[in-house]
Amino acid sequence: MAQAIIDQKTILIQATDKYLFSVSGSTIRFPGFMNLYSQDQESKDKDIQALPDAKVGTALKTIEIIPKQHFTKPLPRFSEASLVKELEKNGIGRPSTYASILSVIQDKGYVDLVKRYFIPSELGFIVNDLLAASFPKILNISFTAQMETNLDNVETGNLEEVQLLTDFYSSFKKSLDAASEKMISVKGVGVDTDLNCPSCGKQVNIKIGKNGHFLACTGYPDCSFTSNYLRDEKGNLSIVEKIIDNTKVKDCIKCGNPMVQKEGRFGLFLACTGYPECKHTESVNGEQNGKNIGVNCPQTDCSGTILERKSKRGKIFFGCSNYPNCTFASWDKPVDKSCPDCNSAYLVEKETKRDGKSLKCPEKDCGFKEHQ
C-alpha cells in the first residue's frame, strides 16, 4: 500500500495584542496504509496530537481556558553503567580504564554513590570549578578523546611519542605556570561566593579545613564569622544558621573562661574561649547533637551514650555523646550485645538483600554472625 503523508504543523493563535498561543501537532494529508489501523489507537501509541486544518486569519471562539504549568525535567544523574556509556560515546578512556575512573572519582570524594546514582560532592564542585577555570583545554571532552587517538597513532607508528609529549607539554606548562600564580588557595583566600556576611556585610568565601568545607568572612581577623552552608540542585548557596542553646553554654571548669559552641567532625561540642592556653572541651548532649539510640558507649571508662548523627556529606553514622573526649564512631548501628566468640563489647546491625537483617561482630578477625 502507499505510504501515509503526515504534515507536521504549528498553529499560532493571536489571543490579544499581548498574548500569543501556539500548538504543535500533525495533520494526516493522505492516510495510505494507515487506513488498516485504528487511527485513535495509532495516535495513542505514537503520542501524535492531531490538528485540524486551519487557514491564516480564521476567527476562533474561546470554548475553555485550562491553566496548566509544565517544567522541563532535568536529565537523570549518571549511574555507573550510564557513565561508562557516556565515556564510550565521547571516546574517553578504554574498557581497561573504566573501572579505575569509577573508583577514583569516589575514592577522592568528588562524588557519592547514592541509590546507584552519582551525586557530586561539595569537594567535586569546588575542584571542578577551579580546574575548569585554569585548565579549560585539558578538561574539554574533545581533548581527552583526541589524546586517546594520538596514543593509538603512537602504538601504530603513525606518530612519534616524543613529538606528542613535546606538543602537549609546551602548552600545558604555560597553563600550569599561570595556575600556580593565579589559582586561588581554598585553605587561604577561599572560593568567591555571592553571599554576604550577616555580621559585617562583607563577602564570605568557601574554605576547606580539617573538618571539611565551610564559609568564612573575608573581613577576618576583624570579623571571625564562619558557618556551614548548603548547595541546591542549581548550585545556589545558602548559609546554615547556627543553633545556639544558651542553656548549654557555661564557664570552663578548668580556667573559668566562657565556653562556646563549635562544630567538629562528629557534631557540636563546647570549647573553651581561652584556647590555645586552655584546650578543655565538653560534649553537647541532646537532640541537636544526635538521636539517642539507647545504647551505652562500648569504650572502656566512658559513661556516654551512642547517638545517631549525620556526617558533612549527609551520611548516617553513630558516635559517642562524649565527643570530643570520646572518639568512638561507627557507620553501622551498634547493638548492646557482646560477641559470644571474641567477647567484643558490642555487635552491629547489618542488612543485605541476600541475607536480610543480621548482627555481626565489628572485629575484623572475628567472623561471628547472627541472623535475625
Secondary structure, DSSP 8 states (H G I E B T S, - for coil): ----EEEEEEEEEE-SSS-EEEEEEEEEEE-GGGGGS-HHHHHHHHT--B-----TT----------------------HHHHHHHHHHTT-S-HHHHHHHHHHHHHTTSEEEETTEEEE-HHHHHHHHHHHHH-TTTTSHHHHHHHHHHHHHHHHTSS-HHHHHHHHHHHHHHHHHHHHHHS--TTTT-B--S-B-TTT--BEEEEEETTEEEEEETTTTT---EE-EEE-TT--EEE------TTT--B-TTT--BEEEEEETTEEEEEETTTTT---EEE--SGGG-EEEEEE--STT---EEEEEE-TTS-EEEEETTTTT---EESS-EES---TTT--S-EEEEEETTTEEEEE-S-TT---EEE-
